């Protein structure tokens, strides 16, 4: 049995690979909350007037995010939003019941939304039709379920956050997620997306609610263990589409995991470097984002029709014929 390297009194239960320390439960929790507070304070993520809508998926990261927010801000200022993506074998009723009970125990209101009711198509609905279009027309660009799901989830969170009067939308992206996204956009040469990912980025349209990622400096292995010791009934299995149709993110994730094994802490250092490097681009002039001609929601610069409507119109054209 090892003694905690921090307090020197209690038994250690966790080895923090990136620092080389063995920590007890109390010191692990204190370390995680301190690092979240540092990010929130450093980037002014939450102020006293904010109401925060939290995307609660039922996974470990969203549970940890919600719990930590109750430790650093008033519970009355937090609203949970849980989205049923409609993925067979993954979007399960018991997962959403667990989320509902978890929020209730914390004293937090939780809004339940199905992707099909909110947008017309679940992930399974969309992919079934899109794959049929691809089979009929091989020139149609291949598309992963993650692309549609990501766009749809962001849209629902933004719309419902506006409806409940939230001033910020918090998502449970951990350190691994954040570094992967940075790398993906570097590989794509997408400077605008890199700037938008930074915690100090601006929204550039009043219809967009500012997104924040308070646990972005916490490793996934830390959130996994923390959720385990807190006995949260989180969803442990991955979405089936990740294995069926691997994305660039999966490849980048595997590469970063291999590097992290031999160089513990490299992702934290990379996050710090990229944050500092990108920060000087924040004030780069970006025009106010235009509104989509079809749905009225903000779209990317130079686009009359947003990516979501572009995808949905393709599906609807198939259904009309």
TORKOLKOL-532455 format. One record per residue (C-alpha): residue number from 1; x, y, z. Coordinates in nm, 3 decimals, always signed. Example, Ala and Ser with C-alpha at 12.3 -4.5 7.8 and 13.67 -1.06 7.14 Angstrom:
# TORKOLKOL-532455
@nr 1&px +1.230&py -0.450&pz +0.780
@nr 2&px +1.367&py -0.106&pz +0.714
This chain:
# TORKOLKOL-532455
@nr 1&px +0.000&py +0.000&pz +0.000
@nr 2&px +0.126&py +0.346&pz -0.096
@nr 3&px +0.075&py +0.674&pz +0.089
@nr 4&px -0.057&py +0.977&pz -0.098
@nr 5&px +0.233&py +1.183&pz -0.233
@nr 6&px +0.036&py +1.503&pz -0.174
@nr 7&px -0.108&py +1.486&pz +0.180
@nr 8&px +0.142&py +1.224&pz +0.308
@nr 9&px -0.124&py +1.078&pz +0.539
@nr 10&px -0.397&py +0.889&pz +0.351
@nr 11&px -0.367&py +0.578&pz +0.136
@nr 12&px -0.317&py +0.640&pz -0.236
@nr 13&px -0.577&py +0.493&pz -0.472
@nr 14&px -0.476&py +0.656&pz -0.802
@nr 15&px -0.155&py +0.697&pz -1.002
@nr 16&px -0.153&py +1.025&pz -1.192
@nr 17&px +0.068&py +0.936&pz -1.487
@nr 18&px +0.140&py +1.287&pz -1.612
@nr 19&px +0.275&py +1.402&pz -1.274
@nr 20&px +0.411&py +1.071&pz -1.145
@nr 21&px +0.217&py +1.118&pz -0.818
@nr 22&px +0.013&py +0.866&pz -0.621
@nr 23&px -0.298&py +1.035&pz -0.485
@nr 24&px -0.569&py +0.954&pz -0.231
@nr 25&px -0.933&py +1.010&pz -0.318
@nr 26&px -0.950&py +1.350&pz -0.146
@nr 27&px -0.635&py +1.483&pz -0.312
@nr 28&px -0.740&py +1.352&pz -0.654
@nr 29&px -1.074&py +1.529&pz -0.626
@nr 30&px -0.908&py +1.849&pz -0.503
@nr 31&px -0.658&py +1.837&pz -0.790
@nr 32&px -0.929&py +1.793&pz -1.055
@nr 33&px -1.153&py +2.068&pz -0.917
@nr 34&px -0.854&py +2.303&pz -0.883
@nr 35&px -0.757&py +2.250&pz -1.246
@nr 36&px -1.115&py +2.308&pz -1.360
@nr 37&px -1.135&py +2.629&pz -1.154
@nr 38&px -0.806&py +2.741&pz -1.312
@nr 39&px -0.949&py +2.703&pz -1.662
@nr 40&px -1.278&py +2.871&pz -1.569
@nr 41&px -1.097&py +3.164&pz -1.407
@nr 42&px -0.819&py +3.197&pz -1.665
@nr 43&px -1.064&py +3.221&pz -1.954
@nr 44&px -1.357&py +3.387&pz -1.768
@nr 45&px -1.583&py +3.098&pz -1.868
@nr 46&px -1.847&py +3.165&pz -1.604
@nr 47&px -1.941&py +3.485&pz -1.424
@nr 48&px -2.196&py +3.557&pz -1.153
@nr 49&px -2.471&py +3.652&pz -1.398
@nr 50&px -2.442&py +3.339&pz -1.615
@nr 51&px -2.695&py +3.060&pz -1.643
@nr 52&px -2.523&py +2.750&pz -1.782
@nr 53&px -2.694&py +2.486&pz -1.995
@nr 54&px -2.497&py +2.161&pz -1.967
@nr 55&px -2.503&py +1.894&pz -2.235
@nr 56&px -2.551&py +1.572&pz -2.032
@nr 57&px -2.501&py +1.267&pz -2.251
@nr 58&px -2.494&py +1.001&pz -1.981
@nr 59&px -2.122&py +0.943&pz -2.032
@nr 60&px -1.859&py +0.983&pz -1.761
@nr 61&px -1.740&py +1.327&pz -1.876
@nr 62&px -2.082&py +1.490&pz -1.867
@nr 63&px -2.152&py +1.347&pz -1.520
@nr 64&px -1.819&py +1.477&pz -1.392
@nr 65&px -1.874&py +1.815&pz -1.556
@nr 66&px -2.219&py +1.853&pz -1.401
@nr 67&px -2.096&py +1.750&pz -1.057
@nr 68&px -1.796&py +1.985&pz -1.063
@nr 69&px -2.010&py +2.278&pz -1.176
@nr 70&px -2.227&py +2.226&pz -0.866
@nr 71&px -1.907&py +2.271&pz -0.662
@nr 72&px -1.806&py +2.600&pz -0.822
@nr 73&px -2.133&py +2.783&pz -0.902
@nr 74&px -2.493&py +2.809&pz -0.773
@nr 75&px -2.704&py +2.503&pz -0.854
@nr 76&px -2.996&py +2.731&pz -0.946
@nr 77&px -2.788&py +2.862&pz -1.237
@nr 78&px -2.738&py +2.516&pz -1.396
@nr 79&px -2.976&py +2.344&pz -1.640
@nr 80&px -2.914&py +2.000&pz -1.789
@nr 81&px -2.999&py +1.915&pz -2.149
@nr 82&px -2.985&py +1.550&pz -2.251
@nr 83&px -3.022&py +1.447&pz -2.616
@nr 84&px -3.145&py +1.110&pz -2.739
@nr 85&px -2.956&py +1.059&pz -3.066
@nr 86&px -3.170&py +0.762&pz -3.171
@nr 87&px -2.890&py +0.507&pz -3.218
@nr 88&px -3.004&py +0.147&pz -3.186
@nr 89&px -2.826&py -0.029&pz -2.899
@nr 90&px -2.665&py +0.293&pz -2.778
@nr 91&px -2.944&py +0.543&pz -2.706
@nr 92&px -3.109&py +0.343&pz -2.429
@nr 93&px -3.397&py +0.447&pz -2.205
@nr 94&px -3.217&py +0.348&pz -1.884
@nr 95&px -2.929&py +0.583&pz -1.970
@nr 96&px -3.167&py +0.878&pz -1.987
@nr 97&px -3.345&py +0.769&pz -1.670
@nr 98&px -3.007&py +0.764&pz -1.494
@nr 99&px -2.935&py +1.117&pz -1.619
@nr 100&px -3.276&py +1.237&pz -1.503
@nr 101&px -3.228&py +1.087&pz -1.155
@nr 102&px -2.873&py +1.220&pz -1.130
@nr 103&px -2.987&py +1.573&pz -1.209
@nr 104&px -3.279&py +1.541&pz -0.969
@nr 105&px -3.048&py +1.432&pz -0.686
@nr 106&px -2.831&py +1.737&pz -0.749
@nr 107&px -3.135&py +1.964&pz -0.756
@nr 108&px -3.087&py +2.048&pz -1.123
@nr 109&px -3.361&py +2.083&pz -1.385
@nr 110&px -3.303&py +1.850&pz -1.682
@nr 111&px -3.456&py +1.888&pz -2.030
@nr 112&px -3.490&py +1.569&pz -2.237
@nr 113&px -3.486&py +1.607&pz -2.617
@nr 114&px -3.493&py +1.348&pz -2.895
@nr 115&px -3.303&py +1.430&pz -3.212
@nr 116&px -3.591&py +1.299&pz -3.424
@nr 117&px -3.848&py +1.527&pz -3.258
@nr 118&px -3.620&py +1.831&pz -3.256
@nr 119&px -3.477&py +1.805&pz -3.607
@nr 120&px -3.677&py +1.543&pz -3.793
@nr 121&px -3.411&py +1.272&pz -3.813
@nr 122&px -3.233&py +1.056&pz -3.559
@nr 123&px -2.875&py +0.951&pz -3.634
@nr 124&px -2.999&py +0.609&pz -3.749
@nr 125&px -3.270&py +0.769&pz -3.968
@nr 126&px -3.019&py +0.999&pz -4.132
@nr 127&px -2.747&py +0.740&pz -4.190
@nr 128&px -2.989&py +0.486&pz -4.339
@nr 129&px -3.101&py +0.738&pz -4.599
@nr 130&px -2.756&py +0.884&pz -4.661
@nr 131&px -2.599&py +0.541&pz -4.721
@nr 132&px -2.879&py +0.462&pz -4.968
@nr 133&px -2.796&py +0.784&pz -5.155
@nr 134&px -2.427&py +0.688&pz -5.163
@nr 135&px -2.504&py +0.343&pz -5.302
@nr 136&px -2.718&py +0.498&pz -5.576
@nr 137&px -2.467&py +0.772&pz -5.652
@nr 138&px -2.101&py +0.686&pz -5.575
@nr 139&px -1.997&py +1.049&pz -5.641
@nr 140&px -2.174&py +1.161&pz -5.323
@nr 141&px -1.914&py +1.248&pz -5.057
@nr 142&px -1.876&py +0.977&pz -4.788
@nr 143&px -2.003&py +1.096&pz -4.453
@nr 144&px -1.959&py +0.953&pz -4.104
@nr 145&px -2.241&py +0.936&pz -3.851
@nr 146&px -2.022&py +1.149&pz -3.622
@nr 147&px -2.046&py +1.441&pz -3.867
@nr 148&px -2.426&py +1.447&pz -3.866
@nr 149&px -2.447&py +1.372&pz -3.493
@nr 150&px -2.201&py +1.649&pz -3.403
@nr 151&px -2.377&py +1.910&pz -3.616
@nr 152&px -2.720&py +1.803&pz -3.487
@nr 153&px -2.617&py +1.799&pz -3.121
@nr 154&px -2.462&py +2.146&pz -3.143
@nr 155&px -2.776&py +2.279&pz -3.306
@nr 156&px -3.008&py +2.130&pz -3.043
@nr 157&px -2.793&py +2.253&pz -2.753
@nr 158&px -2.783&py +2.604&pz -2.898
@nr 159&px -3.158&py +2.623&pz -2.969
@nr 160&px -3.264&py +2.480&pz -2.633
@nr 161&px -3.011&py +2.691&pz -2.444
@nr 162&px -3.174&py +2.999&pz -2.597
@nr 163&px -3.518&py +2.869&pz -2.503
@nr 164&px -3.428&py +2.815&pz -2.136
@nr 165&px -3.251&py +3.151&pz -2.111
@nr 166&px -2.896&py +3.016&pz -2.074
@nr 167&px -2.605&py +3.248&pz -2.139
@nr 168&px -2.345&py +2.970&pz -2.174
@nr 169&px -2.349&py +2.611&pz -2.302
@nr 170&px -2.108&py +2.376&pz -2.122
@nr 171&px -1.997&py +2.049&pz -2.278
@nr 172&px -1.796&py +1.765&pz -2.126
@nr 173&px -1.500&py +1.774&pz -2.362
@nr 174&px -1.196&py +1.648&pz -2.174
@nr 175&px -0.827&py +1.707&pz -2.247
@nr 176&px -0.804&py +1.419&pz -2.493
@nr 177&px -1.105&py +1.547&pz -2.688
@nr 178&px -0.972&py +1.902&pz -2.701
@nr 179&px -0.623&py +1.812&pz -2.821
@nr 180&px -0.765&py +1.575&pz -3.082
@nr 181&px -0.986&py +1.852&pz -3.220
@nr 182&px -0.697&py +2.098&pz -3.232
@nr 183&px -0.484&py +1.844&pz -3.423
@nr 184&px -0.765&py +1.757&pz -3.666
@nr 185&px -0.812&py +2.123&pz -3.759
@nr 186&px -0.437&py +2.173&pz -3.795
@nr 187&px -0.426&py +1.876&pz -4.035
@nr 188&px -0.714&py +2.032&pz -4.230
@nr 189&px -0.550&py +2.374&pz -4.231
@nr 190&px -0.867&py +2.527&pz -4.086
@nr 191&px -0.751&py +2.845&pz -3.912
@nr 192&px -1.106&py +2.973&pz -3.849
@nr 193&px -1.201&py +2.654&pz -3.663
@nr 194&px -0.879&py +2.668&pz -3.463
@nr 195&px -0.966&py +3.019&pz -3.349
@nr 196&px -1.325&py +2.920&pz -3.273
@nr 197&px -1.202&py +2.633&pz -3.053
@nr 198&px -1.006&py +2.865&pz -2.824
@nr 199&px -1.179&py +2.941&pz -2.491
@nr 200&px -1.157&py +3.317&pz -2.559
@nr 201&px -1.313&py +3.297&pz -2.904
@nr 202&px -1.616&py +3.512&pz -2.985
@nr 203&px -1.950&py +3.384&pz -3.114
@nr 204&px -1.990&py +3.642&pz -3.398
@nr 205&px -2.369&py +3.612&pz -3.398
@nr 206&px -2.623&py +3.694&pz -3.124
@nr 207&px -2.814&py +3.371&pz -3.195
@nr 208&px -2.514&py +3.162&pz -3.090
@nr 209&px -2.476&py +3.087&pz -2.720
@nr 210&px -2.113&py +3.089&pz -2.607
@nr 211&px -1.981&py +2.735&pz -2.557
@nr 212&px -1.746&py +2.654&pz -2.271
@nr 213&px -1.547&py +2.341&pz -2.183
@nr 214&px -1.457&py +2.356&pz -1.814
@nr 215&px -1.295&py +2.008&pz -1.794
@nr 216&px -1.075&py +2.060&pz -2.102
@nr 217&px -0.754&py +2.022&pz -1.896
@nr 218&px -0.856&py +1.691&pz -1.736
@nr 219&px -0.738&py +1.365&pz -1.892
@nr 220&px -0.996&py +1.107&pz -1.994
@nr 221&px -0.833&py +0.845&pz -1.770
@nr 222&px -0.887&py +1.085&pz -1.478
@nr 223&px -1.255&py +1.145&pz -1.553
@nr 224&px -1.305&py +0.768&pz -1.593
@nr 225&px -1.155&py +0.691&pz -1.253
@nr 226&px -1.326&py +0.986&pz -1.086
@nr 227&px -1.666&py +0.875&pz -1.217
@nr 228&px -1.591&py +0.521&pz -1.097
@nr 229&px -1.509&py +0.620&pz -0.739
@nr 230&px -1.813&py +0.848&pz -0.726
@nr 231&px -2.020&py +0.547&pz -0.841
@nr 232&px -2.191&py +0.728&pz -1.126
@nr 233&px -2.399&py +0.493&pz -1.347
@nr 234&px -2.240&py +0.621&pz -1.668
@nr 235&px -2.260&py +0.464&pz -2.012
@nr 236&px -1.938&py +0.266&pz -2.055
@nr 237&px -1.970&py +0.145&pz -2.415
@nr 238&px -1.887&py +0.343&pz -2.727
@nr 239&px -2.122&py +0.437&pz -3.006
@nr 240&px -2.135&py +0.152&pz -3.264
@nr 241&px -2.070&py +0.394&pz -3.550
@nr 242&px -1.716&py +0.462&pz -3.422
@nr 243&px -1.607&py +0.105&pz -3.498
@nr 244&px -1.824&py +0.065&pz -3.807
@nr 245&px -1.703&py +0.385&pz -3.976
@nr 246&px -1.373&py +0.503&pz -3.817
@nr 247&px -1.312&py +0.876&pz -3.851
@nr 248&px -1.001&py +1.090&pz -3.866
@nr 249&px -1.061&py +1.160&pz -3.495
@nr 250&px -1.025&py +0.791&pz -3.411
@nr 251&px -0.693&py +0.774&pz -3.595
@nr 252&px -0.563&py +1.091&pz -3.428
@nr 253&px -0.681&py +0.963&pz -3.088
@nr 254&px -0.492&py +0.634&pz -3.127
@nr 255&px -0.175&py +0.817&pz -3.232
@nr 256&px -0.191&py +1.059&pz -2.937
@nr 257&px -0.250&py +0.770&pz -2.695
@nr 258&px +0.064&py +0.598&pz -2.820
@nr 259&px +0.271&py +0.916&pz -2.778
@nr 260&px +0.123&py +0.977&pz -2.430
@nr 261&px +0.230&py +0.629&pz -2.318
@nr 262&px +0.597&py +0.708&pz -2.368
@nr 263&px +0.574&py +1.081&pz -2.293
@nr 264&px +0.321&py +1.127&pz -2.007
@nr 265&px +0.187&py +1.482&pz -1.993
@nr 266&px +0.249&py +1.559&pz -2.359
@nr 267&px -0.118&py +1.640&pz -2.426
@nr 268&px -0.130&py +1.892&pz -2.141
@nr 269&px +0.183&py +2.059&pz -2.278
@nr 270&px +0.038&py +2.059&pz -2.629
@nr 271&px -0.289&py +2.215&pz -2.506
@nr 272&px -0.096&py +2.491&pz -2.325
@nr 273&px +0.122&py +2.559&pz -2.630
@nr 274&px -0.168&py +2.573&pz -2.875
@nr 275&px -0.381&py +2.787&pz -2.641
@nr 276&px -0.100&py +3.040&pz -2.616
@nr 277&px -0.021&py +3.029&pz -2.988
@nr 278&px -0.383&py +3.068&pz -3.100
@nr 279&px -0.468&py +3.339&pz -2.846
@nr 280&px -0.291&py +3.608&pz -3.050
@nr 281&px -0.528&py +3.526&pz -3.340
@nr 282&px -0.845&py +3.582&pz -3.135
@nr 283&px -0.880&py +3.944&pz -3.241
@nr 284&px -0.836&py +3.856&pz -3.607
@nr 285&px -1.124&py +4.024&pz -3.787
@nr 286&px -1.402&py +3.774&pz -3.856
@nr 287&px -1.721&py +3.910&pz -4.007
@nr 288&px -2.048&py +3.854&pz -3.826
@nr 289&px -2.174&py +3.509&pz -3.920
@nr 290&px -2.458&py +3.512&pz -4.175
@nr 291&px -2.792&py +3.338&pz -4.119
@nr 292&px -2.894&py +3.033&pz -4.319
@nr 293&px -3.162&py +3.115&pz -4.579
@nr 294&px -3.351&py +2.795&pz -4.498
@nr 295&px -3.352&py +2.765&pz -4.119
@nr 296&px -3.247&py +3.110&pz -3.997
@nr 297&px -2.968&py +2.974&pz -3.778
@nr 298&px -2.609&py +3.104&pz -3.802
@nr 299&px -2.391&py +2.949&pz -4.072
@nr 300&px -2.024&py +2.966&pz -4.169
@nr 301&px -1.871&py +3.267&pz -4.347
@nr 302&px -1.949&py +3.266&pz -4.719
@nr 303&px -2.235&py +3.015&pz -4.689
@nr 304&px -2.600&py +3.094&pz -4.770
@nr 305&px -2.713&py +2.753&pz -4.649
@nr 306&px -2.575&py +2.594&pz -4.332
@nr 307&px -2.417&py +2.249&pz -4.334
@nr 308&px -2.710&py +2.100&pz -4.143
@nr 309&px -2.966&py +2.219&pz -4.399
@nr 310&px -2.739&py +2.110&pz -4.682
@nr 311&px -2.739&py +1.755&pz -4.545
@nr 312&px -3.112&py +1.754&pz -4.469
@nr 313&px -3.204&py +1.886&pz -4.815
@nr 314&px -3.010&py +1.600&pz -4.972
@nr 315&px -3.211&py +1.352&pz -4.763
@nr 316&px -3.543&py +1.523&pz -4.838
@nr 317&px -3.477&py +1.518&pz -5.212
@nr 318&px -3.435&py +1.141&pz -5.192
@nr 319&px -3.760&py +1.107&pz -4.996
@nr 320&px -3.950&py +1.310&pz -5.257
@nr 321&px -3.852&py +1.073&pz -5.538
